[in-house]
Structure formats: C-alpha cells, structure tokens
C-alpha cells in the first residue's frame, strides 16, 4: 500500500499541473479576502448536491498539499480543516497565508477550482501630527493667526491605506480636504480664525474596508490689535477705588497684572483686569500700572498707567440774593482723578445734611462743575453758609459760600439820588470854574468898567506887572505935572489904585471902586464942561 501510494503521487501531481494550466486559461478564479488574526473559509466551487473526494493545494512555485477529504491523508497544519466536507477553513490568518489555492474534486469527473486569498491588515495605531504653535495644559493645540501649520497622518496597514482629512468648524458640517493614496500630509498657510475647529484624519483599508480615524481640535489665537486701556473710578455703592484694564480684540482673553509704582508691588492678577483698592492703599499722585500678556505674544506684553489725584475746589466766597428772587451758587472741581462726587450741604454745623433736589433747590452738574439754584429766597430759611464738597477715594475737599439775603432795592429812589448828586456836583464844578477862571475875571472886569480893558488884563496876569504899571503911572503923573496937564491925569491915578483893589480880591472895595470910578468920571466931565465955558 505504501509503495503503491508512493508511485501514484507523482502521476497525480503531473496531471494536476496540466489541469491547473487549462483551468487558469479558462479563468475560473474566486477571490476571498481575510484579515490578519481572523478566520476564513475557502469554498470549492459553487456545486450543489453530493460532492466527491476533495483535495486542497496551495500554488506557490509548485503545488503544495494542504488537506484532503480522504481521512488517510492528515492536514499539513492544524489550522486547516474541512467544512461541509469540501471547503477549506483556515484559522488565525497571517500575512503569509495570502496566495492562490486550488481545490480538486473527483466525482464522476475530476474538476479543479482556484481561489485567490488576500489578507488585509489594519489600519492600526493611526496618528495625526499637527505642527502647531503650542499645546494647552489639557492637550488642545493652538496656532497663531497668520502662521503656517503642517498636517500629516500615519497608520500601519496592509495594503497602505487611503488617507483623507476632514475639517469641521464650530456649528457647521464637515468638509473634506481631499484624499490621496500616496501623500498623507499637507500644509495650511496664513492660518485664520475661520480655520479653527476639529481636524479628522481618516485611514481606510481599501481591501478590508476597515477604517480608523483620529480627531484633533486646533484653536487659532491672536493678540489684540491695539494698545491696552486702563482707568480708575469710584466703586459703586462703596468708597473704594476700582482699577479697570481692558485689552480687547484678541482671542483668547489676555492676562492682567496691576502693579503699584514706584516699587513694583503687585496689587493683583486676574483675567478680568479689575482690582478694588481701599483708601489705605491710595495717596495723591500715586501711579498704578496695568501689564497685559497674551499667549501668542508679544513677549514683552503691553501696558498702560493710571495716576490718581485728589480734587481741588473753586467757588465764589459770597453771594447775594434778594428776598423772593433766585440765586445760583457755582462750584468747580479740578484735578480730580477719578472724577469726584460733588455734594451740596447747608452749613458747617450739620455737614452730614446733604441738600436734595426739590422745588426750591435745583442741582445740576456738567462734568466736574456743579450748580445749586435757590428759588424764592427767604432770609430766615436760606441765609447762611453753604458747603460744596468733593468726595474722592483719594481725599475729600470742601469750600464754603456765604449767602446774604437782602430786601429788594428801590430803583426809583436810587435813580433820583444819583441825579441829585450829579446836579450838585455839576453846580459845584461850575462855581469853582466861575470863581477861579482867569477868563471869567477878565469878562467881569470888562463888564463893570467898560474901559481900560488892557490895563486890567495886565494887572491880573501877575503882581510884578501890577507894580510896573503903578511905577509907569507915577512916572506919567510926574511928566504930566511938568507939562501942566495935572487936572486931566489925576483921575487916572485914582482909577489905577481903585482897580488894584479890585484885582486883589476885595469884593466890597470892588463895588465901591466901581462907584467911585463913576463919580470921578462924572466930575471929570463936569469940570471939562466948566473949563470950556467962557469966563
């Protein structure tokens, strides 16, 4: 039996080779796909009904016996077995099991069936690499706006997988960046905020149709475009200073640090940029610096400075109001930062009593200027001190204003008095002018005398001229005596002396002198008439 069996096998193999050649030429071939570490079953044709003796071979460089339905022939490996007395079942596939398999069935005739077994592996251990700017503590990647980001994806698979990248922005559907069988990397230039979202790498085994994917979130960060701004203000509902720092326009929000200057003492750190300071931490002229920083730069960050100052007050010290009238008190606050709160108080005895707006008190404020208008002034209710108070966390300042309430003035009486005073003054000035004016004296002398105007004017000009005139008169008198014309010249001499008395300021003598002049003139005329008469 052994010898006979050994002699039969070479002939069978020769016949099998010839039939395989004919079968391949006919193209009767089936394809079965299996996966590594999985089981697979290869069917021997599609024949229904009773089956004959089945033998399985593997076709390498030459046929290799695997298994037969003849129980006297043991299988080549324990992994091989027959199912339904004709199908080859292979356990725990490996990549080495891939190849062509041949089934021989002998019933009435001998038939050959070929099966091509393909073994797929993976994809396993898929990895996506994104060359971003940095990684957050929770593992999330971020890139700076305007930067370049490189994407790549790797996976162990047989055959090599098809790699496809997908992008899904927030609250939107996924879109594909395309797929490629050979290239599994790409780059995005000039990252922008609309490219922020989830990036998914999909690796597909085209043989087994198995796929694996990995999703990575990528954030796009950018600093604010402008410089930070900071300011100080009084906290609402309390007498504290609130420091506020803003650096808007970036993503994510920056970090804020408040520093006291000089000295560099850190006042506080926060994401909001708001710090509350008590009065004990404040003084006039102190500076506070807000230093901001962003995750993507700039490295030196940015800053702004706030300097606080106490208020200064300016107001009129006194105001007057007539009974029944209106008056406005004004208070100007300057130099206060943050802006001070302005209050009006009635007096110093009860400074805590604040004047509230009412029908008689109207309070308005324009910036740091405040006015208090009092309607229908009353001496009993409104006269006295008023206080303008400026309150600030840096300090409190007050200024006092005295309000005097008086009776209304009599305008008619005032006008009459003024007119009377003007007339009296005009009369006094006119009298002085009439009394002291040389021109006036000249006119008076001309009126009373009606002659010798030149002599009077000479006498008025100065005392020396008066003496010269008297000397001249004496000389003329002496010459008159010599020429025997004394009767005519003597009246002239008396005339000169009388006028001199007039010029010296004696009013009574002036009147008497004027009368004497008239008498002398009459006598002179009488004498002349008598002389002209014949004897």
VENPE-V530520 format. One record per pair of residues at least 12 apart in sequence whose ideal C-beta (glycine too) atoms are under 6 Angstrom apart, sorted by the first residue. I is the first residue (numbers start at 1). GAP is how many residues later the second one is. If there is no record, write none. Layout:
I&GAP, I&GAP
//
This chain:
16&47, 19&93, 23&89, 29&85, 29&87, 30&85, 31&85, 32&83, 32&85, 33&85, 33&174, 34&59, 34&85, 35&85, 35&173, 36&57, 36&85, 37&55, 38&55, 39&52, 40&50, 40&53, 41&42, 41&46, 41&48, 42&46, 42&59, 42&73, 43&44, 44&42, 44&59, 44&61, 44&69, 45&68, 51&35, 52&53, 52&54, 52&55, 53&16, 53&53, 54&15, 54&32, 54&51, 55&13, 55&49, 56&32, 56&47, 57&45, 58&43, 59&41, 59&43, 66&14, 67&13, 69&16, 79&12, 93&26, 95&24, 97&22, 98&19, 98&20, 98&21, 100&16, 101&14, 101&16, 102&12, 120&85, 120&87, 120&88, 121&37, 122&34, 122&35, 122&83, 123&32, 123&34, 123&38, 123&80, 123&82, 123&89, 124&32, 125&31, 126&29, 126&77, 126&86, 126&88, 127&27, 128&25, 128&73, 128&86, 128&88, 129&23, 130&21, 130&86, 131&19, 132&17, 140&77, 141&77, 142&77, 142&79, 143&48, 143&77, 144&77, 144&152, 145&46, 145&75, 145&77, 146&44, 147&44, 148&41, 149&39, 149&42, 150&37, 151&35, 152&33, 153&31, 153&48, 155&48, 157&48, 159&48, 161&42, 161&43, 161&44, 162&17, 162&19, 162&42, 162&44, 163&21, 163&40, 164&15, 164&38, 165&12, 165&36, 166&34, 167&32, 168&29, 168&30, 169&28, 170&27, 191&29, 193&27, 196&23, 196&24, 198&17, 198&19, 199&17, 199&19, 200&13, 200&15, 201&13, 221&30, 221&74, 221&75, 222&28, 222&29, 223&27, 223&71, 223&73, 224&23, 224&24, 224&25, 224&26, 225&24, 227&75, 228&19, 228&64, 228&74, 228&76, 229&17, 230&15, 230&60, 230&74, 230&76, 231&13, 232&74, 232&76, 232&106, 233&105, 234&104, 240&36, 240&38, 241&36, 241&41, 241&152, 242&34, 243&15, 243&32, 243&45, 244&30, 245&28, 245&45, 247&45, 250&44, 253&18, 254&38, 254&40, 255&38, 256&14, 256&17, 256&36, 257&12, 257&34, 258&17, 258&30, 258&32, 259&30, 260&28, 261&26, 261&28, 279&114, 282&111, 282&112, 284&25, 284&26, 284&110, 286&22, 287&18, 287&20, 288&18, 289&14, 289&16, 290&14, 291&12, 308&29, 308&86, 309&26, 309&28, 310&82, 310&84, 310&85, 311&22, 311&25, 311&29, 311&79, 311&81, 311&86, 312&22, 312&23, 313&77, 313&84, 313&86, 314&18, 315&16, 315&73, 315&84, 315&86, 318&84, 319&84, 320&84, 321&56, 321&84, 322&84, 322&86, 323&54, 324&52, 325&52, 326&49, 327&47, 328&43, 328&45, 329&43, 329&57, 329&72, 330&41, 331&39, 331&57, 332&37, 333&35, 333&57, 336&56, 339&29, 340&50, 340&51, 340&52, 341&50, 342&28, 342&48, 343&46, 344&28, 345&42, 347&37, 347&38, 348&37, 360&15, 377&28, 379&26, 382&23, 383&20, 383&22, 385&15, 385&17, 386&15, 386&17, 387&13, 448&66, 459&44, 460&43, 473&20, 473&23, 477&12, 477&16, 491&29, 491&33, 498&15, 498&18, 501&12
//
